């Protein structure tokens, strides 16, 4: 049985298959949807030089911050973000936990 909560395995989310699927999801579905719903303005992208590491911070307003920030990131930096998500909201159901790791690269 799949472990849930704090014990949910997330290492697979950093693998090649998950990164490839995430890129497809963001490029063809989530990114266009965010751009349709919002006015996305990126400032300072020219300052992101080199291979990193970088810290990107959003002024947290809602759970939509994650997808908006990932849409605003350059493609080469989109796969790197890892941030915690509330266990009680995202990791208590196997389906939600899987989607959270696959689409948003998050951990409990």
GROMACS elastic network, one bead per residue, 0.5 to 0.9 nm:
[ bonds ]
;  ai    aj funct       b0    kb
    2     8     6  0.73423   500
    2     9     6  0.84815   500
    2    94     6  0.72675   500
    3     6     6  0.83659   500
    3     7     6  0.56326   500
    3     8     6  0.50963   500
    3     9     6  0.74020   500
    3    94     6  0.82009   500
    4     7     6  0.55870   500
    4     9     6  0.82111   500
    4    87     6  0.87375   500
    4    91     6  0.58564   500
    4    92     6  0.55225   500
    4    93     6  0.69112   500
    4    94     6  0.66782   500
    4    97     6  0.76904   500
    5     8     6  0.56577   500
    5    87     6  0.55162   500
    5    88     6  0.72989   500
    5    90     6  0.83047   500
    5    92     6  0.52585   500
    5    93     6  0.82657   500
    5    97     6  0.84486   500
    5   108     6  0.68048   500
    6     9     6  0.85740   500
    6    87     6  0.65696   500
    6    91     6  0.75077   500
    6    92     6  0.89428   500
    6   107     6  0.84320   500
    6   108     6  0.54803   500
    7    10     6  0.89825   500
    7   108     6  0.80886   500
    8    91     6  0.70966   500
    8    92     6  0.89294   500
    8    94     6  0.86108   500
    8    97     6  0.75362   500
    8   107     6  0.81861   500
    8   108     6  0.74190   500
    9    12     6  0.73827   500
    9    13     6  0.87746   500
    9   107     6  0.84947   500
   10    13     6  0.54995   500
   10    14     6  0.77012   500
   10    98     6  0.86231   500
   10   101     6  0.64459   500
   10   102     6  0.89190   500
   10   105     6  0.83166   500
   10   106     6  0.78936   500
   10   107     6  0.63415   500
   10   108     6  0.86286   500
   11    14     6  0.57518   500
   11    15     6  0.73306   500
   12    15     6  0.52718   500
   12    16     6  0.86349   500
   12    17     6  0.85544   500
   12    18     6  0.70381   500
   12   101     6  0.85507   500
   12   102     6  0.86758   500
   13    16     6  0.83810   500
   13    17     6  0.83185   500
   13    18     6  0.53527   500
   13    19     6  0.70920   500
   13    98     6  0.89049   500
   13   101     6  0.57260   500
   13   102     6  0.57131   500
   13   103     6  0.88180   500
   13   105     6  0.62561   500
   13   106     6  0.84229   500
   14    17     6  0.84723   500
   14    18     6  0.65049   500
   14    19     6  0.64596   500
   14    79     6  0.83198   500
   14    80     6  0.86658   500
   14   101     6  0.89216   500
   14   102     6  0.88105   500
   14   105     6  0.76037   500
   15    18     6  0.55174   500
   15    19     6  0.61814   500
   15    20     6  0.86428   500
   16    19     6  0.51111   500
   16    20     6  0.60336   500
   16    21     6  0.85834   500
   17    20     6  0.51200   500
   17    21     6  0.61605   500
   17    22     6  0.85047   500
   18    21     6  0.51198   500
   18    22     6  0.59563   500
   18    23     6  0.85183   500
   18   101     6  0.87981   500
   18   102     6  0.60499   500
   18   103     6  0.84661   500
   19    22     6  0.50344   500
   19    23     6  0.61261   500
   19    24     6  0.87233   500
   19    79     6  0.66599   500
   19   102     6  0.79477   500
   19   105     6  0.89279   500
   20    23     6  0.52004   500
   20    24     6  0.64597   500
   20    25     6  0.87853   500
   21    24     6  0.51625   500
   21    25     6  0.61881   500
   21    26     6  0.86600   500
   21   102     6  0.77470   500
   21   103     6  0.81896   500
   22    25     6  0.50287   500
   22    26     6  0.60720   500
   22    27     6  0.83770   500
   22    79     6  0.79427   500
   22   102     6  0.63281   500
   22   103     6  0.54823   500
   22   104     6  0.78969   500
   22   105     6  0.85522   500
   23    26     6  0.52489   500
   23    27     6  0.58469   500
   23    28     6  0.83462   500
   23    75     6  0.83211   500
   23    78     6  0.82450   500
   23    79     6  0.78261   500
   23   103     6  0.87879   500
   24    27     6  0.52274   500
   24    28     6  0.58842   500
   24    29     6  0.76517   500
   25    28     6  0.57028   500
   25    29     6  0.52853   500
   25    30     6  0.61255   500
   25    31     6  0.80935   500
   25   103     6  0.72062   500
   26    29     6  0.55978   500
   26    31     6  0.51033   500
   26    32     6  0.80161   500
   26    67     6  0.86609   500
   26    70     6  0.82441   500
   26    71     6  0.72067   500
   26   103     6  0.78771   500
   27    30     6  0.67772   500
   27    31     6  0.55912   500
   27    32     6  0.72562   500
   27    71     6  0.84883   500
   27    75     6  0.88143   500
   28    31     6  0.65899   500
   28    32     6  0.64655   500
   28    33     6  0.86852   500
   29    32     6  0.57349   500
   29    33     6  0.61469   500
   29    34     6  0.87371   500
   30    33     6  0.50838   500
   30    34     6  0.61029   500
   30    35     6  0.86114   500
   30    67     6  0.74003   500
   30    71     6  0.76920   500
   31    34     6  0.52041   500
   31    35     6  0.62321   500
   31    36     6  0.85925   500
   31    67     6  0.79502   500
   31    68     6  0.80938   500
   31    70     6  0.83228   500
   31    71     6  0.53267   500
   31    72     6  0.85621   500
   32    35     6  0.50588   500
   32    36     6  0.60703   500
   32    37     6  0.87057   500
   32    71     6  0.86973   500
   33    37     6  0.62681   500
   33    38     6  0.85681   500
   34    37     6  0.51901   500
   34    38     6  0.58700   500
   34    39     6  0.84472   500
   34    40     6  0.79615   500
   34    67     6  0.75807   500
   34    68     6  0.65217   500
   34    71     6  0.73292   500
   35    38     6  0.53318   500
   35    39     6  0.64677   500
   35    40     6  0.62855   500
   35    68     6  0.87244   500
   35    71     6  0.83393   500
   36    39     6  0.78597   500
   38    68     6  0.87364   500
   40    68     6  0.79405   500
   40    71     6  0.86658   500
   40    72     6  0.72649   500
   41    72     6  0.78952   500
   42    45     6  0.66206   500
   42    72     6  0.63426   500
   42    73     6  0.84738   500
   43    46     6  0.82109   500
   44    47     6  0.54745   500
   44    48     6  0.75380   500
   45    48     6  0.55778   500
   45    49     6  0.87401   500
   45    73     6  0.82475   500
   45    74     6  0.78928   500
   46    49     6  0.72925   500
   48    51     6  0.87081   500
   48    52     6  0.82053   500
   48    54     6  0.82230   500
   48    74     6  0.88392   500
   49    52     6  0.75243   500
   50    53     6  0.85963   500
   51    54     6  0.84050   500
   51    76     6  0.89758   500
   51    77     6  0.86411   500
   52    55     6  0.86957   500
   52    77     6  0.87508   500
   54    77     6  0.87552   500
   55    81     6  0.85578   500
   56    69     6  0.81793   500
   56    73     6  0.87616   500
   56    81     6  0.82581   500
   57    60     6  0.85332   500
   57    69     6  0.83004   500
   58    61     6  0.83932   500
   58    65     6  0.66831   500
   58    66     6  0.81507   500
   58    69     6  0.69427   500
   59    65     6  0.79729   500
   60    63     6  0.79178   500
   60    64     6  0.89169   500
   60    65     6  0.63448   500
   60    66     6  0.89152   500
   61    64     6  0.78291   500
   61    65     6  0.66927   500
   62    65     6  0.57471   500
   62    66     6  0.84330   500
   63    66     6  0.62146   500
   63    67     6  0.80939   500
   64    67     6  0.56282   500
   64    68     6  0.62497   500
   64    69     6  0.85781   500
   65    68     6  0.51334   500
   65    69     6  0.58895   500
   65    70     6  0.84254   500
   66    69     6  0.52976   500
   66    70     6  0.61510   500
   66    71     6  0.85904   500
   66   104     6  0.72945   500
   67    70     6  0.50233   500
   67    71     6  0.60066   500
   67    72     6  0.85267   500
   67   103     6  0.89936   500
   67   104     6  0.73547   500
   68    71     6  0.51151   500
   68    72     6  0.62099   500
   68    73     6  0.87700   500
   69    72     6  0.50735   500
   69    73     6  0.62834   500
   69    78     6  0.89696   500
   70    73     6  0.52177   500
   70    74     6  0.83227   500
   70    75     6  0.88002   500
   70    77     6  0.86239   500
   70    78     6  0.57897   500
   70    79     6  0.85233   500
   70    81     6  0.81082   500
   70   104     6  0.82240   500
   71    74     6  0.79194   500
   71    75     6  0.84500   500
   71    78     6  0.77297   500
   72    75     6  0.88084   500
   72    78     6  0.86065   500
   73    76     6  0.80706   500
   73    77     6  0.61268   500
   73    78     6  0.56408   500
   74    77     6  0.53712   500
   74    78     6  0.61904   500
   75    78     6  0.51294   500
   75    79     6  0.76920   500
   76    79     6  0.70458   500
   76    80     6  0.83411   500
   77    80     6  0.57011   500
   77    81     6  0.75792   500
   78    81     6  0.65830   500
   79    82     6  0.85016   500
   79   104     6  0.89405   500
   79   105     6  0.76120   500
   80   105     6  0.81516   500
   81   104     6  0.84232   500
   81   105     6  0.68240   500
   81   106     6  0.80967   500
   82   104     6  0.81467   500
   82   105     6  0.56785   500
   82   106     6  0.54326   500
   82   107     6  0.71646   500
   83   104     6  0.89423   500
   83   105     6  0.75641   500
   83   106     6  0.53609   500
   83   107     6  0.64423   500
   83   108     6  0.85651   500
   84    87     6  0.86519   500
   84   106     6  0.57460   500
   84   107     6  0.50323   500
   84   108     6  0.54738   500
   85    88     6  0.88337   500
   85    89     6  0.78405   500
   85    90     6  0.67509   500
   85    91     6  0.83291   500
   85   100     6  0.84993   500
   85   106     6  0.62466   500
   85   107     6  0.60456   500
   85   108     6  0.53059   500
   86    89     6  0.55002   500
   86    90     6  0.61422   500
   86    91     6  0.75327   500
   86   107     6  0.86586   500
   86   108     6  0.61690   500
   87    90     6  0.55070   500
   87    92     6  0.66187   500
   87    97     6  0.89485   500
   87   107     6  0.85270   500
   87   108     6  0.51785   500
   88    91     6  0.62412   500
   88    92     6  0.59540   500
   88   108     6  0.89605   500
   89    92     6  0.68950   500
   89    93     6  0.87087   500
   89    96     6  0.85658   500
   90    93     6  0.71130   500
   90    94     6  0.89557   500
   90    96     6  0.56478   500
   90    97     6  0.55303   500
   90    99     6  0.88412   500
   90   100     6  0.67256   500
   90   108     6  0.77717   500
   91    94     6  0.68901   500
   91    95     6  0.86030   500
   91    96     6  0.63674   500
   91    98     6  0.82661   500
   91   100     6  0.80487   500
   91   107     6  0.85565   500
   91   108     6  0.66222   500
   92    95     6  0.89279   500
   92    96     6  0.75854   500
   92    97     6  0.70421   500
   93    96     6  0.53878   500
   93    97     6  0.60696   500
   93    98     6  0.85991   500
   94    97     6  0.51355   500
   94    98     6  0.60938   500
   94    99     6  0.86743   500
   95    98     6  0.52212   500
   95    99     6  0.62987   500
   95   100     6  0.86065   500
   96    99     6  0.51954   500
   96   100     6  0.60150   500
   96   101     6  0.86784   500
   97   100     6  0.50888   500
   97   101     6  0.63065   500
   97   102     6  0.85575   500
   97   106     6  0.89725   500
   97   107     6  0.86940   500
   97   108     6  0.87244   500
   98   101     6  0.54032   500
   98   102     6  0.60357   500
   98   103     6  0.84193   500
   99   102     6  0.50541   500
   99   103     6  0.56405   500
   99   104     6  0.75507   500
   99   105     6  0.89663   500
  100   103     6  0.56480   500
  100   104     6  0.53275   500
  100   105     6  0.65936   500
  100   106     6  0.59749   500
  100   107     6  0.79064   500
  101   104     6  0.55732   500
  101   107     6  0.65905   500
  102   105     6  0.58033   500
  102   106     6  0.80597   500
  103   106     6  0.83214   500
